[in-house]
Amino acid sequence: MSVLIIKIFIMKRYVLVNILVLLFTNSFAQKYSTDTIQPQHIQEVIVIGTTKISSKENKPLGSIDEYLQRSAKVEMIKRGAYAWEPLINGLPTERTLVTIDGMRIFGACTDKMDPITSYIEVSNLMEASISSGQEGSCHGNTIGGAIDLKRNKMGFGQKKWNFNLNSGYESVNQQKIFGAGTNLKTEKFYTDVNFMMRDAENYKAGGNIEIPFSQFQKINVSGISGLKIGANKLVEVSVIYDKANDVGYPALPMDVSIAEALITSLKFQMLPGSDFLKSWETKIYFNTIMHRMDDTKRPNVPIHMDMPGWSKTYGYYSHLKSVFKNHNVLFNINGFMNKSSAEMTMYPVDINEKLMFMLTWPDVRTLAQSIYLEDQIKVNDNSSLRLSASVTMHQNKIESEFGLNSLQIFYPEMNPEKTRMLKSFAANYQFDKNRFQAGFGLGYGDRAPSVSEGYGFYLFNSFEKYDYIGNPKLKNESSLEANAFIGVKKEKYSAKVSASYFHMSDYIVGKIIHNLVPMTIGANGVKKYTALDYATLFNMSLTTELQIADPLKWIVQLVYTHGKDHQGENLPFMSPFSYQTALRYDKNNFATEVSVFGNAKHQEFAAQYGEAETPDYTIVNANVGYLFPLGQTKIYTKIGVENLFDHYYTTYSDWNKIPRPGRNFFINMNFNW
């Protein structure tokens, strides 16, 4: 009881400090300006892209993962130097939603080595729109939130060509980066085509310690073209091809020989321009992903395995935007059909013994059809109310008879087909007046179990050292949420405190089954997916920006996350108190920045899920950049150093405590004409 009282006192003190900081900054900001805040959506937008490269980017050719980490809502689980798994509000990809231009895409790896963010590049993305909780339910059901990655495109206009070349180098893993792109726009046609290549060797942690099996190679090709077929109508086609080879995952027992994705879409858009109907957009899309894990390059492997996986998705959405009186309405219908399959073949040392084969994803077909309605209501000049609701018909079906028979060993009465109804409701109120902004919201949403949670067959979790078996009898996981924020925004100063609370019922986790023998050599045992009564999660963030002088800006971000299950045990991957701060000087064509980030000691770890305590750390980065204008050609160069003091460290979100990279010198160059 005394420990609980102390924790409550600390939390109250933390909230009080943030409120006092906010009140102080509000009075401080009055010295600068009396500008008002314009109403805006609560979601966060992170600008991405190399076409119009900005001096404000600390590393313009960094990965999408590095850009997303700027958000107070996003963290990353790292299993190596490539393809990090995004967490939104501390929740992993089963409980969140990542789309590209609204398209649903599903990874093909049972170990989550291929998050959707791994199949895009900074060269073909314009921005990442990050929504918390049910604010992100427009394109599908979610618990923690959503990220929509929006493509780069020129749009129509006066005829103009643009070309760009990008090159970069990073010392910590000898990474070579090369990219090229071109775009054209006319009154009736536009096209954007770009290419990006990365080639990296093993990286070195602090103290010049090499981390084996952390190398990777990848190429990414992207194209998008639009054609005006009438005064207010257009057709747009797009494609992304991404291929990664020889990808090492030092935190896992297996690497990836190839990960390949093809993502395509065809869109029709009409802009009637009437007072009532503002736009109508319809898109059909298809994507296919192939992912192959293998351990052929690992030493001392007791038994060689191949683990390929495949994912194909056919989908569509059609949404209408309408404005009448004080209502701004979005109506969206969308649906998809996904086929996920994965298998494992084990090759005995004795070639006279038979191969061992199993379906780890038994050819599961997922069919979903959703209706979503949103109404942004202008209550008065200073306040607005956003209401949204959705309903989804969700069906899983096992197509493989062999896979069904395998799961019926554990669930003799199970049917190959299961249909669920998923729901989402949310209400958010926002108030804006002069320099003050505040809002609060309530929401409810549920989700179906993922393919692994429902139908996985002996999936090894190397973090917990257990084989996992899916459970088709799981209920929908649901969440009640509340959120609030308060902020000020001036010409030279802004500050915002945000908080979210989630109460998640039927929270899906693994439970040890003592009478089953693991399939994986060295595993501690077998777990079956089951559901806890509930779990709770609370997070809070403070973000501030201060224009100290015209060219000098100071940025601070503080984040804290706290998660418990119904028995008071810690949830995994809950961030301890973390901080980021940067001092940026930007004048004319010159920019430089010094930044510091770190975590407090991770003491509230979830031992039952394989976590252990990690120490606190503080990392210092610095960079300097200059834009050289040479007539029609612009050359932007940025050089910098990350982990300046070569600190050896690991964090709460590093799989199996894999260390982060040590001191890294980098140079990024962009030629644009």
URKA-V408694 format. One line per field, one symbol per residue. ss: DSSP state (h for helix, s for strand, l for the rest). burial: + if it has 24 or more other C-alpha atoms within 12 Angstrom, else -. Layout:
ss->???
burial->???
This chain:
ss->lhhhhhhhhhhhhhhhhhhhhhhhhhhhhllllllllllllllssssllllllllllllllllhhhhhlllllsssssllllllssssllslhhhsssssllsslllllllllllhhhhlllllsssssssshhhhllllllllsssssssllllllllsssssssssssllllssssssssssslllsssssssssssslllsslllsslllllsssssssssssssssllssssssssssssssslllllllssssssssssssssssllllllsssssssssssssssssslllllllllsssssssssssssssssssssllsssssssssssssssssssssllllllllsssssssssssssssssssssssssllssssssssssssssssllhhhhhhhlllllllllsssssssssssssssssllsssssssssssslllhhhhhssssssllllsssslllllllssssssssssssslllssssssssssssssssssssslllllllllllsssssssssssssssssssssssssllssssssssssssssllllslllllllssssssssssllssssssssssllsllllhhhllllsllssssssssssssssllsssssssssslllllllllllshhhlllsllsssssssssl
burial->--------------+--++-++--++-++-------+-+-++++++++++++++++++++++++++++++++++++++++++++++++++++++++++++++++++++++++++++++++++++++++++++++++++++++++++++++++++++-----++++++++++++++++++++++++--+++++++++++++++++++----++++++++++++++++++----+++++++++++++++++++++++++++++++++++++++-------++++++++++++++++++------++++++++++++++++++++-----+++++++++++++++++++-----------+++++++++++++++++++++---+++++++++++++++++-+--++-++--------+-+++++++++++++++++++++++++++++++++++++++++++++++++++++++++++++++++++++++++++++++++++++++++++++++-----+++---+++++++++-++++++++++++++----++++++++++++++----+++++++++++++++++---+++++++++++-+++++--++++++-++++++++++++------++++++++++++++++++++++++++++++++++++++++
